[in-house]
Amino acid sequence: MSETLSAREIMEKLVSFPSVSDVSNLPLIEWVDDYLSGHGITVHRHYNETNEKAAVFAHVGPEIEGGIVLSGHTDVVPVEGQPWSSDPFEVVERDGKLYGRGVCDMKSFDALAIWALVEAHSAEVQRPLQIALSYDEEIGCTGAPPLIAAMDGKVPKASSVIVGEPSMMQAVTGHKGGTGFEVHVRGFEVHSSIMHTGVNAIMYGAKLIEWANEMNEENRAKVPSEIDAMFEPPWTTVHVGKIEGGTAHNITALDCRFALTFRVVPGESAEGWANRFREKVAEVEAEMQAVRPEAHIVLEEMFDVPGLVPEKDGEAEQIVRRLTGDNAPRVVSYGTEAGHFQNGGYSGVVCGPGNIEQAHQPDEFLTVAQFEAGEAFMRRLVDMLRG
């Protein structure tokens, strides 16, 4: 049997792996597999199409359906260009705070879940507990759907999932969905003195960005549904945060590239918004091709994250409220993997240590008090599963 580590020691080990989304997470996954296997727990891996990344999941307790999944992701965002006061891949405690990349988003919860799984295994719980740790959450939750599919048939189907994104250990029962596109507008270069004979990719791209502004104003003016009114803001938002293109001030731009993203309220469809955008793209592309037939627009879908729709008397919500004593209604505008689990037939809730405002920041931190609150939550969860 492996040495049994504390939740804090597990967290420190996980943070030491620089599992940024653009590199392999296999060293971290191998450590988790070895640690859990060393405690007699059967571990399953699911590799991505290149075999460079993997998700991991495991089940303890009776081989029956109806368990609880603790869901987290193993990837973190980059640290390059950020002014860190200490090594981002080493947990440093200062003034009641734990600093390090991923301590908040979300390796502390991952560590607590691993610790709880070992505890539940030793306690011979009456209701099953599972963990599911994904890859590529930070680039659009793309690793969650294949992980959920891989769990089907490999472990008994659980009924509820707790996704441990930072929520200050409060129950979050709903969040917006999201989708987005990388947009490449390809124009035709001519001297700007005869610009009418060319196609300026930037100026035509600006029409798509202005459409985003128009949609935001239109959405702001709507009367939100009861569920949508819970969100801030209570409407679907369309956003462009970065743009590049052009060669010189006196040449019609050959290229324009930007990302356009949607954060969609539960009362609306991300697919519906994507289709509306495609229709606008087709309209603008036709205008371009009327000048130069070779001009065109290429769309590449970046991600598709379903929203978490608040459930009436949802099981996952009831579990978290029982364990935390938190009874306030709460939704958020950021996305998580909970929507994918909900679409997969699970009752879902978001609850994890830390404040989302610290996610992705230089000197990312989690307070010691929040980590201890997460550990107390897991102790109560294991006690509950004992029956």
C-alpha positions in Angstrom: 0.0 0.0 0.0 1.2 3.5 -0.8 1.8 6.0 1.9 -1.4 7.9 2.8 -0.9 11.6 2.2 -2.9 14.4 3.6 -5.1 16.5 1.3 -2.6 19.3 1.6 0.3 17.1 0.6 -1.7 15.8 -2.4 -2.5 19.4 -3.5 1.2 20.4 -3.2 2.1 17.4 -5.4 -0.5 18.2 -8.1 0.5 21.8 -8.3 4.1 20.8 -8.9 3.1 19.4 -12.3 3.1 22.2 -14.8 0.0 20.8 -16.6 -0.7 23.8 -18.8 -3.3 23.1 -21.4 -0.8 23.2 -24.3 1.4 20.4 -22.9 0.8 16.8 -21.9 -0.8 16.1 -18.5 0.4 12.5 -18.4 3.0 12.9 -15.6 0.2 14.2 -13.3 -2.2 11.4 -14.4 0.4 8.8 -13.9 1.0 10.0 -10.4 -2.7 10.0 -9.6 -3.0 6.5 -11.0 -0.1 5.2 -9.0 -1.3 6.8 -5.8 -4.8 5.5 -6.0 -3.7 2.0 -7.3 -1.4 1.8 -4.4 -4.4 2.1 -2.1 -6.2 -0.8 -3.9 -8.4 1.4 -6.0 -9.0 0.4 -9.7 -8.2 3.4 -11.9 -9.3 3.9 -15.5 -7.7 6.2 -18.0 -9.1 7.7 -21.2 -6.6 9.1 -23.6 -7.2 11.8 -26.2 -6.8 11.2 -29.9 -3.0 11.9 -29.8 -2.4 9.8 -26.6 -0.6 12.9 -25.2 -3.2 13.6 -22.6 -5.5 11.5 -20.5 -8.5 11.8 -18.1 -8.7 9.5 -15.1 -11.7 8.1 -13.2 -12.3 5.7 -10.4 -15.1 4.1 -8.3 -15.1 3.0 -4.7 -17.8 1.4 -2.7 -20.4 -1.1 -3.7 -20.7 -1.9 -7.5 -24.1 -0.3 -7.8 -25.5 2.8 -9.5 -26.6 5.9 -7.8 -23.2 7.2 -6.5 -21.7 10.7 -6.4 -19.0 11.9 -8.7 -16.4 14.5 -7.7 -15.4 16.2 -10.9 -12.3 18.3 -11.6 -9.9 19.2 -14.3 -6.2 18.7 -14.4 -5.1 21.5 -16.7 -4.2 25.0 -15.8 -3.7 28.3 -17.7 -0.2 29.6 -18.6 2.0 31.7 -16.3 4.2 33.4 -19.0 4.2 37.1 -18.8 2.6 37.2 -15.3 4.5 38.8 -12.4 4.6 36.0 -9.9 6.2 36.6 -6.5 7.2 32.9 -6.1 7.6 29.8 -8.2 4.0 29.2 -9.6 4.5 25.5 -9.5 5.4 25.3 -5.9 2.8 25.9 -3.1 3.9 28.7 -0.9 2.0 29.8 2.2 2.0 33.5 3.2 -0.3 35.3 5.6 -3.0 32.6 5.6 -3.0 32.1 1.8 -1.7 29.3 -0.4 0.0 30.6 -3.6 0.5 28.6 -6.8 -0.9 28.0 -10.2 -4.0 25.9 -9.9 -4.4 26.2 -6.1 -7.7 27.8 -6.7 -8.6 26.6 -10.2 -8.8 23.8 -9.4 -6.1 21.4 -8.0 -7.1 22.0 -4.4 -10.5 20.4 -5.2 -8.8 17.6 -7.2 -6.6 16.9 -4.2 -9.5 16.9 -1.8 -11.4 14.5 -4.2 -8.4 12.1 -4.3 -8.1 12.3 -0.5 -11.9 11.7 -0.1 -11.8 8.7 -2.5 -9.1 7.0 -0.4 -11.0 7.7 2.8 -14.2 6.4 1.3 -12.5 3.2 0.2 -11.0 2.6 3.6 -14.4 3.3 5.2 -16.2 0.8 3.1 -19.0 3.2 2.3 -22.5 2.0 1.5 -23.1 4.5 -1.3 -20.4 4.7 -4.1 -18.1 7.6 -4.6 -16.3 8.3 -7.9 -13.8 10.9 -9.1 -13.5 12.1 -12.7 -10.5 14.3 -13.6 -10.5 15.7 -17.1 -8.0 17.4 -19.5 -8.5 20.5 -21.7 -11.2 22.2 -19.5 -9.4 25.6 -19.8 -9.6 25.6 -23.6 -13.3 25.0 -23.8 -14.3 22.0 -21.6 -13.4 19.8 -24.6 -12.1 16.9 -22.5 -15.4 16.4 -20.6 -17.6 14.8 -23.2 -15.2 12.0 -24.1 -14.5 11.4 -20.3 -18.2 11.1 -19.6 -18.6 8.7 -22.5 -15.7 6.6 -21.4 -17.2 6.2 -17.9 -20.3 4.7 -19.3 -20.0 0.9 -18.9 -16.7 1.1 -17.1 -18.1 2.2 -13.7 -21.7 2.0 -12.4 -23.6 5.1 -13.4 -23.7 7.7 -10.7 -26.7 9.9 -10.1 -25.1 13.1 -9.0 -22.0 15.1 -9.8 -20.3 17.8 -7.7 -18.0 19.9 -10.0 -15.4 21.6 -7.7 -14.8 24.9 -9.5 -14.2 27.7 -7.0 -17.5 28.8 -5.5 -16.4 29.6 -1.9 -17.8 26.3 -0.9 -21.3 27.5 -1.8 -23.8 25.7 -3.9 -24.0 27.0 -7.5 -27.0 25.5 -9.3 -26.8 27.2 -12.7 -24.4 28.7 -15.1 -24.4 30.1 -18.6 -23.4 28.0 -21.6 -20.9 29.1 -24.2 -19.7 28.7 -27.7 -17.2 30.5 -29.8 -15.5 30.8 -33.2 -12.1 31.7 -34.5 -12.9 34.0 -37.4 -10.6 34.4 -40.4 -11.7 37.0 -42.9 -9.6 36.7 -46.2 -9.8 39.8 -48.4 -7.9 41.1 -51.5 -5.1 43.5 -51.3 -5.0 46.7 -53.4 -3.6 50.2 -52.9 -6.0 52.1 -50.7 -6.4 54.8 -53.3 -8.4 52.2 -55.4 -9.9 50.5 -52.4 -13.2 49.9 -54.2 -11.5 47.3 -56.4 -10.2 45.3 -53.4 -11.6 43.7 -50.3 -10.5 45.1 -46.9 -10.6 42.1 -44.5 -10.5 44.4 -41.5 -13.4 46.6 -42.6 -15.6 43.6 -43.5 -14.6 41.9 -40.2 -15.8 45.1 -38.5 -19.2 44.4 -39.8 -19.3 41.1 -37.9 -18.0 42.8 -34.8 -20.7 45.5 -35.2 -23.3 42.7 -35.4 -22.0 41.6 -32.0 -22.6 45.1 -30.6 -26.1 45.1 -32.1 -26.9 41.7 -30.6 -25.8 42.8 -27.2 -28.1 45.8 -27.3 -30.9 43.7 -28.6 -30.4 41.2 -25.8 -30.1 43.8 -23.1 -33.5 45.1 -24.1 -35.3 41.8 -23.7 -37.4 40.9 -20.7 -35.5 37.9 -19.2 -37.2 34.7 -18.3 -37.4 33.8 -14.6 -34.3 31.6 -14.8 -32.4 34.0 -17.0 -33.1 36.8 -14.5 -31.0 35.1 -11.9 -27.8 35.8 -13.9 -25.7 38.9 -14.0 -26.1 40.1 -16.7 -29.4 38.4 -17.4 -28.9 38.1 -21.1 -26.7 36.3 -23.7 -23.5 38.3 -24.3 -21.4 38.3 -27.5 -17.8 39.3 -27.2 -14.6 40.0 -29.2 -11.5 40.5 -27.1 -8.7 40.4 -29.6 -8.2 41.2 -33.3 -5.3 41.3 -35.7 -4.7 41.8 -39.4 -3.5 44.1 -42.1 -0.2 44.9 -43.7 0.0 48.7 -43.9 -2.2 51.8 -43.6 -2.3 52.3 -47.4 -3.2 48.7 -48.4 -6.6 47.1 -48.1 -6.1 44.4 -45.5 -5.6 40.9 -46.8 -6.4 39.2 -43.5 -8.3 39.8 -40.3 -8.5 37.3 -37.5 -10.5 37.5 -34.2 -12.3 35.3 -31.8 -16.0 35.8 -31.3 -17.7 34.1 -28.3 -21.1 33.8 -26.7 -22.1 33.3 -23.1 -25.6 32.0 -23.4 -28.4 32.2 -20.7 -30.2 28.8 -20.1 -33.4 30.0 -21.7 -31.6 30.3 -25.1 -29.7 27.9 -27.3 -26.0 28.1 -28.0 -26.6 26.3 -31.3 -29.2 28.8 -32.2 -26.8 31.7 -31.6 -24.1 29.9 -33.6 -26.5 29.5 -36.5 -27.5 33.2 -36.4 -23.8 34.1 -36.5 -23.2 31.8 -39.5 -26.1 33.5 -41.3 -24.5 36.9 -40.8 -21.1 35.6 -41.9 -22.7 34.2 -45.1 -24.3 37.7 -45.7 -21.0 39.5 -45.3 -19.1 36.9 -47.3 -21.5 37.4 -50.2 -20.8 41.2 -50.2 -17.1 40.5 -50.3 -17.4 38.0 -53.1 -19.4 40.5 -55.2 -16.2 42.5 -55.4 -13.6 39.7 -55.5 -14.9 36.1 -55.8 -11.8 34.7 -54.1 -12.5 36.6 -50.9 -14.0 34.4 -48.1 -14.5 33.9 -44.4 -13.5 30.8 -42.5 -15.0 29.8 -39.1 -13.4 27.4 -36.7 -15.5 26.4 -33.7 -13.4 26.9 -30.5 -15.7 25.2 -27.9 -19.3 24.3 -27.1 -20.1 24.4 -23.4 -23.7 23.7 -22.4 -25.2 25.7 -19.6 -26.1 24.2 -16.2 -29.8 24.6 -15.9 -31.1 24.9 -12.3 -33.0 21.7 -11.3 -36.2 21.6 -9.3 -35.3 19.7 -6.2 -32.1 18.4 -7.8 -30.3 15.6 -5.9 -26.8 17.1 -6.3 -28.0 20.5 -5.0 -29.7 18.8 -2.0 -26.5 16.9 -1.2 -24.4 20.0 -1.2 -26.9 22.0 0.8 -27.0 19.3 3.4 -23.3 19.2 3.7 -22.7 23.0 3.7 -25.8 24.4 5.2 -25.9 26.9 2.3 -29.5 27.5 1.2 -29.2 30.6 -0.9 -30.0 30.5 -4.7 -26.9 31.1 -6.7 -25.9 31.1 -10.4 -22.8 32.3 -12.2 -21.9 33.5 -15.7 -18.8 31.4 -16.2 -19.0 27.9 -17.6 -18.0 24.6 -16.1 -18.1 20.9 -17.0 -21.3 20.6 -15.0 -23.4 21.3 -18.1 -21.9 18.3 -19.9 -22.5 16.0 -17.0 -26.1 17.3 -16.8 -26.6 16.5 -20.5 -25.1 13.1 -19.7 -27.9 12.3 -17.3 -26.4 13.4 -14.0 -27.9 15.8 -11.4 -25.3 18.6 -11.2 -24.1 21.3 -8.9 -20.9 23.4 -8.6 -19.2 23.6 -5.3 -15.5 24.0 -4.6 -13.0 26.0 -2.5 -11.8 29.4 -3.5 -12.9 32.6 -5.2 -13.3 32.6 -9.0 -11.7 36.1 -9.0 -8.4 34.4 -8.2 -8.5 32.0 -11.2 -5.9 32.6 -13.9 -4.3 35.5 -12.0 -0.6 36.1 -11.2 0.0 35.0 -7.6 -3.2 32.9 -7.8 -4.1 31.9 -4.2 -6.5 30.0 -2.0 -7.0 30.9 1.6 -6.0 28.2 4.1 -9.5 28.7 5.6 -11.1 27.8 2.3 -8.9 24.7 1.9 -9.9 23.6 5.4 -13.6 24.2 4.6 -13.2 22.0 1.6 -11.6 19.3 3.7 -14.4 19.5 6.3 -16.9 19.2 3.4 -15.2 16.0 2.2 -15.2 14.5 5.7 -18.9 15.1 6.0 -19.4 13.6 2.6 -17.6 10.4 3.5 -19.5 10.2 6.7 -22.8 10.6 4.8 -21.8 7.8 2.4 -21.2 5.4 5.2 -25.0 5.3 5.6 
